[in-house]
Amino acid sequence: MAIRRGRGVAAINYPTGMNLGGDPTQALVHSTPTGNFMVTLSSVDLGQGMKQIMAQICAETIGVPTDRVVVDTADTDTGPHCMGTFASRGTHRAGNAVIQAAKEARQVMLEVAAEELEVNASDLETDGQGNILVKGAPQKSISIFDVALSAHFKRGRSISGRGMFLIPRSYPEKETGAMKPSTCYAHACTVAEVEVDDETGEVTVLSVKNIFEIGRALNPKMVEQQLVGGSWMGISHALYETTEPYYPNRDHGGTDFNQYLMPGPGDLAQTEIIVLERPSADGPYGAKGPGEMCANPQIPAVANAVFDAVGVRIDTLPITPERILRALKARAPN
């Protein structure tokens, strides 16, 4: 009996959103009288940081600091239409819609500024700090605050914009059934190292190295945090979490997380994250959706590492000590 070490590798790709029905998302952007901007969406922030990313996208497009943008995720009664926050589509779909809306609002803003400065709107640019400048003559400028005041109280203009991102629906070919369910895919590869006690069946994950290709990381620190959390979640799926033996019958099932097995701080492996940026042609500033993918490759990587360590293939999750011992017993010669 011994502690055996193994290494497993798994690579995946993951679609961003879907277009089986077009997969549309709409956005509205408008300025307040003081030159701040409001983004209205029906896309829900589930804790993944959507509000922050939409604020960054809007600010970048209009040319203002991010703290000048407020994101309202509204609801389906008062907000513009959205298919929903699922399929890792939030940043990609809502981000593209926000860019369209912000571009339209920016154009109105520049037109009002042009009237105030007595120049052509095409001769203007933003400095990213809340000012609009004449190209080549930056001393001739006006603040976005003053432009918003002029639009609301002098020019009678609404600095606002509408955006909608819609991918044409992909219909399957009659002869082959082939279709295009997504326009871009994120990719990932994980290498997991484990130790397996072949007497008790206990698995210890020593390290997990993850490489993610996600288009472009619009907020690198938030992306890293999401990918690290996803990696731990993947390990939890592989080795711990289950609703058995109760599901789908909930009689006598667990009622809280004290009765639901998950890894604690001492069970978490050394985790490394590497992000590759290969901008997507149709992504907002090149971004794809890393959301659900971040917890996927660890599962087969751990399973492969267990196989490498003790030579038995476990194809049912979670990979519990009992299942490993049963597989070892079944393999052993009589």
N, C-alpha and C positions, 0 to 999 in steps of 0.2 A: 504494500500500500504506500502511495506517495502523493506528493503535491506535484501536479504536472502543469507545465506552462504551454500556452498555445497562442497563436496569432491568427486573426481573421481579417479579411478585407471584403468590402462591399462597395459597389458603385451604383448610383441611381441617377435617373433624371426625373424631373417633376414639372408638369404643365402649370403655367400661370393662367388661372381662370379657365373659362370654357367658352365655346361659341356654338353650342348646340341649339341655342335660341337667340343668338346675337350678343348676349351678355352685356347689356348696356348699363352705363352709369352716368348720371347727370350731376352737374355742379353749378352753383350760382356764386358770383363774387360781386360785392359792392363796397363802395367807400362810405365811411361815415363823414359827417361835416368836418371832422377834425383830421381827416387824412389817414385814418386807420382803415383796414380792410377786413371785411367779414366774408368767410367762406361758408356756404351753406351746403350740407350734404345729408343724405340719408344713409350713408355708409357708417357703420358703427365701429367705434374704437373698442376692441375687446381686451385692451391692455398691451397690444403690440406696438403702440406708438403712432397710430394713424394720424391723430390730430397734429402731432409735431411734424410729421413728414408732409402733410398737406399744407401746413403753415410755411414750411421751408420751400415747397414747390411754388406756392402762390407768391411768396416774397421774391424768390429768384426770378420769376416770370415778370412781375410788375416792376421790380427794381427797388424794393424797400427792405428795411431790416425785418428779420423774422418776427421780432417782438411787436411789430406794427400789424400783425395778422392774427385774427381770432377765428377759430374753426368751430362751427356749430353743427353737430351731427344730428340735430333735429329728430324727426320721426317720419313715418310714412304718410302722416296726414299733412304735415306742413313743409316737408323737405322735398327737393327734386327726386326723381325716381332713381333707385339703385336696386340691382339684383340681389345684393346682400354681401355681407362680409364672410366669405367662404372661398374655397378653391384657391387660396393664396393670391387673391385677385385685387385686394384693397389698394395697395400702392400703385399697381399697374393701371387698373381701370379708373379709379377715382383720381389718381394723379394726372392721367391724360385729360380727364374732363376738367380738372382744375386749371391745367395749363391753357386749355381753350378759353375758359371763362376769364382767366386772368389776362390773357392777351387782348380780349375784347375790352375789358375794363381799362387796361393800360392805354389802348388806342384812344378811348374817350378822354382819359386823363391828359394825354399828350396834346389832344386837340384843344382842350380848355387852356392848357399851359401856353400853347402856341398863340391863342387869342390874347392872353395876358402879356406875352412877350413880343407880340407882333412879328412872329416868324412863322415858318412852315413847320408843321408837326414832324415832318420827316427830318428836320434839322435838330431835333431834340434827342437827348439821352438822359438816363437816370444815373445817379452816382452810387446807388445802393444804400445811401445814408439818409434818404428822405428828401432829396433835392432833384430838380430837373434842370439840366444845363443845355446851353446851346453848343453844339459840336464845334470845336475849334475856338470857342469864346466862352470858357467856363465862368468868366466873371459875370456873364449875363445869365442869370438863373432865377428860379423861383422855387420855393419850398412846396412839397406836396400838400402840406397843411394849408397853404394859401390857395393852391389850386382847388382843393376840396371846398374851401369856403366860397371861392368864386363860382364853382360849378353849382353849389346848392343855393346860394343867395344872390348871385348876380347873373349867371349865364343860363340858369334853368336847365342844367344838364344832369343826368344821372350817370355817375361814374360806376358802371356796372357791366357785367358780362355773363353770358351763358355758355356752358360747355357740355358736350355729350360725347362719350367715347363708345363707339359701337363697332364691333367686328362683324362683317358680313357672315351670315350663318353658313356653315359648311354642311352640305348635303352629301350623304354617302352615294358612291357610285353603285348603280344597280348591278353591274356585273361582278364587282369585287367586294363591295361594301366598304371600300377605302374612303376615308374622309380625313379632315384636318381639325382635330378637336381643340387645338390651341395654336397661338401664333408664336409663342416663345416658351422655352423650357429652361429651368434652372438645373444645375447638376451638382452632385456631391460624391465624395469618396471618403470612407472611414476605415481606419486601421485600428483594431482593438486588440489589446494584449490582456490575457486572463490567466489566472491560476485556478485549477480544478483539483479538489481533493477527491481522489478516486475511491476513498473509503466512505466519505460522508456525502459526496456529490455537491458540496458547497463550491460556488463560483465566486471568485474575487476578481473584479475588473481592475487591472493595474493602471492602464492608460488608454486613452481614446484620442486619436489624432484625426481631425476632420478638415477636409478641404471643401469649400463651397464656392461654386461659381454662380453668382447671383445678379449678373448684369452690371449694376453699379450700386455701391453702398452710399445712399444719399445721406445717411447719418451713421458713420462707421461705428461709433461706440454703441449705439442702440442695436445695430446689426450684430455686433459681437455678443452683446448680452443675450439677444434672442437666440443666437446659435449655440451659445454655451448652455442656456437653459434647455433648449431643444435636445442637445446631446445627452444631458442628464435624464430628460424625459424618455429618450429612446432606450437608454439603459434600463430605466424603470419598467418600460414595456417588455423588454427582453427577459428580465429576470424576476420581476416582482409582481406587477399589477395584474389582477384578475378578479372577475366577479364570480368565478366558480366557487363552490358547486351550486350556487343559488340561481344564477341567471339561466333562463329567463323567469323562472319562478322565484319571486322575492321573499317567500316565506322563510323566516329566520335568517334573512340576509343581513349583511352589515348595514349599520345605520349612520356611521360617521367615519372620519379618517383614522380614528383610533383602531378601527376594525378593518381597515383597508391597507394592505401591505405596500409600502413604498420605501425607497432607500432613504436613509438618514444622512446627515453630513459625513459620518464616518464611512459610509458606503460609496461615496462619490469618487470616481477615478480622477487621476491627473488628466486634465483635458486641454487639448491644444486646438486652436481654431486658425485656419488660414483662409482668407477671402480672396478669390480671384475675380477681377472685374473685367468682364467682356460685355460692354454696353449692348443692350438689346436695341435693334433698329426701331421698334415701335414702343419702347418703354419710355416713361417720363424721365427725361435726362438719362436714359439708358437703363433704368431700373427694371428688375424682374421681381417675382414674389418668392421670398425665402421661407414664408411662414410654416406651412405644414411639412415641407421637405426636411426641416432641420432636425426632426426626431425620427427620420426613417432609416438612414443607412446604418445607424448603430445596431439595429436589431439583427439584420443578417450578418453584420460583422462579428457581433458577439457569438451568434450561433456558429459561425465558421471557426471562431477561435476555440470554442468548446470542442468542436469536432477535431481541430488540430491538436488539442491537448490530450484528449482521451479516446479519440477514434470512433465516437458514436454520434450519429446525426439525430438531433432533436428537432422535430418539425412541428411541435405544438408549443404555443406560448402560454404562460411564461416558462422559461427553462429552469425548472425547479430541481432541487437536489433529488427528490423522489424520481423524477423522470430520467435524470441522468443515471441513477443507480439501477433503475429498471432496465434501461438500455444496456448498461454494462453487464448486468446479469444475463440478459437475453443473448448477448454476444458471446459470453463465456462458454467454453466447451463443457459439455455434461460430464 
